[in-house]
Amino acid sequence: MTPGQIAHRTRRAVDAAVHAGRAHGLAVTDAHVLYEFFFFVVHLAPSPVVARVPTVLPRHVDLDHLAGRQRTELDVAAWFADRGSGHPAQLAHTPGAGSARRLLDDVSGS
């Protein structure tokens, strides 16, 4: 990928994360990328919340699989939080296939 393509992909991932955070009622004023490889981790500052935005998926991964994986990640985070490790905030609405589709469409430009 060219530097311009990487910058464009980064902007789209950050925009998707900010949009998702605001859709869940977060006041996001300073989003920044904490990690980027096959997915982005975006801090939705000033909230103590990060969003994980997938950008590269294997061909066999469909939206149902992605939604199931998101559910598992949230379950694991909740398990750790219940045991006093970290403080993940639970949103009122857990992302599902519809949220995954919107994020993938936002990032891919569809």
Buried (B, 14 or more C-beta within 10 A) or exposed (E): EEEEEEEEBBEBBBBBBBBBBEEBEBEBEEBEBEEBEEBBBBBBBEBEBBBBBBBEEEEEEEBEBBBBEBEEEBEEBEEEBEEEEEEBEEBEEEBBBEBBBBBBEBBEEE
